[in-house]
Amino acid sequence: MPPMFGKKKYRGYYRDHHEIEDGEGGLLAGVLLAIWGVYWLVVHWIDWSMGNLMVWWVEPLTLLVTLPIMGFFAMVVDKYGANPLYWWPMVWGTKFAIAQNVEHYLSFDDEEFVQNNGGRVNVYCGMDSNEDIYVQFRTRKDAVIYSLRNF
């Protein structure tokens, strides 16, 4: 793809996140089923320990508790992708902002940058609320190497 000089390239999440890559659908379903199973195990264990005192309509209403959890996972999958190995930017990482006055800002290709610096497991490119691009590295070592080479 030729660089787009003078044009502001849309740098948001323009990829189709609803398309699940091979192998990620099963992993996501497994994580959700495990969470659902642990939740139902706790509900049934509490019911059993109370001598089966829980009325029949309480257990289906526990679904209302899981809906916010499912909504949270839907937002995470929308932002970071379906593979839980790519969710690390929520918790840790070293973040660098790409200055808007740098000449390569307009032609910055986040997919190429991620592939050249170790893939999605090591690097995450995103955009904050001010439409500033930032790069987040999983390890401080990778961030130092990048900053020594480019700053």
C-alpha positions as CSV (number, residue, x, y, z in Angstrom):
1,M,0.0,0.0,0.0
2,P,1.5,3.3,-1.0
3,P,1.9,6.0,1.7
4,M,-0.9,8.5,2.0
5,F,1.0,11.8,2.1
6,G,-1.2,14.7,3.0
7,K,-4.2,12.6,3.9
8,K,-5.2,11.6,7.4
9,K,-5.5,7.8,7.5
10,Y,-8.2,6.4,9.7
11,R,-6.4,4.7,12.5
12,G,-9.2,3.3,14.5
13,Y,-10.3,-0.3,14.8
14,Y,-11.2,-0.6,11.1
15,R,-10.6,-4.3,10.9
16,D,-13.5,-6.6,10.9
17,H,-13.4,-7.9,14.5
18,H,-16.6,-9.9,14.0
19,E,-14.6,-12.3,11.8
20,I,-13.0,-14.8,14.2
21,E,-9.7,-16.2,13.0
22,D,-9.0,-20.0,12.9
23,G,-8.7,-21.5,16.3
24,E,-9.8,-18.4,18.2
25,G,-13.6,-19.3,18.2
26,G,-13.0,-22.5,20.1
27,L,-10.7,-20.8,22.6
28,L,-13.2,-18.0,23.2
29,A,-16.0,-20.5,23.6
30,G,-13.9,-22.5,26.0
31,V,-13.1,-19.5,28.2
32,L,-16.8,-18.4,28.3
33,L,-18.0,-21.9,29.0
34,A,-15.4,-22.3,31.8
35,I,-16.6,-19.0,33.4
36,W,-20.2,-20.1,33.0
37,G,-19.5,-23.5,34.4
38,V,-17.6,-22.1,37.5
39,Y,-20.5,-19.7,38.1
40,W,-23.1,-22.4,37.9
41,L,-21.0,-24.7,40.1
42,V,-20.9,-22.0,42.8
43,V,-24.7,-21.4,42.5
44,H,-25.5,-25.2,42.8
45,W,-23.0,-25.6,45.6
46,I,-24.6,-22.8,47.6
47,D,-28.0,-24.3,46.9
48,W,-26.8,-27.8,48.0
49,S,-25.1,-26.5,51.1
50,M,-28.4,-24.7,52.1
51,G,-30.3,-28.0,51.8
52,N,-31.8,-27.3,48.4
53,L,-33.8,-24.3,49.8
54,M,-33.3,-22.2,46.7
55,V,-36.7,-22.0,44.9
56,W,-36.8,-23.1,41.3
57,W,-37.1,-19.6,39.8
58,V,-33.9,-18.3,41.4
59,E,-31.5,-20.3,39.4
60,P,-32.7,-19.0,36.0
61,L,-32.6,-15.5,37.4
62,T,-28.9,-15.9,38.1
63,L,-28.5,-15.3,34.3
64,L,-29.0,-11.6,35.1
65,V,-25.7,-11.7,36.9
66,T,-23.9,-13.2,33.9
67,L,-25.2,-10.6,31.4
68,P,-22.8,-7.8,32.6
69,I,-20.0,-10.3,32.5
70,M,-20.8,-11.3,29.0
71,G,-21.1,-7.6,28.0
72,F,-17.6,-6.9,29.4
73,F,-16.2,-9.8,27.3
74,A,-18.0,-8.5,24.2
75,M,-16.3,-5.1,24.7
76,V,-12.9,-6.7,25.2
77,V,-13.3,-8.9,22.1
78,D,-14.3,-5.9,20.1
79,K,-11.2,-3.9,21.2
80,Y,-8.5,-6.5,21.5
81,G,-9.7,-9.5,19.5
82,A,-11.1,-12.9,20.4
83,N,-7.8,-14.5,21.5
84,P,-7.3,-14.0,25.3
85,L,-3.5,-13.9,24.7
86,Y,-4.0,-10.5,23.1
87,W,-5.8,-9.0,26.1
88,W,-2.6,-8.0,27.9
89,P,-2.8,-4.3,27.1
90,M,-5.7,-4.0,29.6
91,V,-3.4,-4.9,32.5
92,W,0.3,-4.0,31.7
93,G,2.6,-2.7,29.1
94,T,4.9,0.3,28.4
95,K,3.1,2.9,26.3
96,F,4.7,5.4,23.9
97,A,2.7,8.2,22.2
98,I,3.5,8.9,18.5
99,A,3.9,12.7,18.1
100,Q,1.6,14.3,15.5
101,N,4.4,16.5,14.3
102,V,6.6,13.6,13.2
103,E,6.7,13.1,9.4
104,H,5.8,9.4,9.5
105,Y,2.6,10.1,11.5
106,L,0.4,10.4,8.5
107,S,1.7,7.2,6.9
108,F,1.9,5.1,10.1
109,D,0.7,1.6,9.3
110,D,-0.1,-0.1,12.6
111,E,-0.4,-3.6,11.1
112,E,3.1,-3.4,9.5
113,F,4.5,-1.9,12.7
114,V,3.1,-4.7,14.8
115,Q,4.4,-7.4,12.5
116,N,7.9,-5.8,12.4
117,N,8.1,-5.6,16.2
118,G,7.1,-9.1,17.3
119,G,3.4,-9.5,16.5
120,R,0.3,-8.9,18.5
121,V,1.6,-10.9,21.5
122,N,4.4,-8.3,22.0
123,V,3.1,-5.0,20.6
124,Y,-0.3,-3.2,20.6
125,C,-1.1,-0.1,18.5
126,G,-4.1,2.0,19.6
127,M,-5.7,5.4,19.6
128,D,-6.7,7.4,22.6
129,S,-9.7,9.7,22.9
130,N,-7.8,12.7,21.4
131,E,-7.0,10.6,18.3
132,D,-3.4,10.3,19.2
133,I,-1.7,7.1,18.2
134,Y,0.1,5.2,20.9
135,V,2.3,2.1,20.8
136,Q,2.2,-0.3,23.8
137,F,4.9,-2.9,24.3
138,R,4.4,-5.9,26.6
139,T,7.9,-5.9,28.0
140,R,10.0,-3.0,29.1
141,K,13.0,-4.5,27.2
142,D,11.2,-4.3,23.9
143,A,10.2,-0.7,24.7
144,V,13.7,0.3,25.5
145,I,15.0,-1.3,22.3
146,Y,12.4,0.5,20.2
147,S,13.2,3.8,21.9
148,L,16.9,3.5,21.4
149,R,16.4,2.7,17.7
150,N,13.9,5.4,17.0
151,F,14.2,8.3,19.4
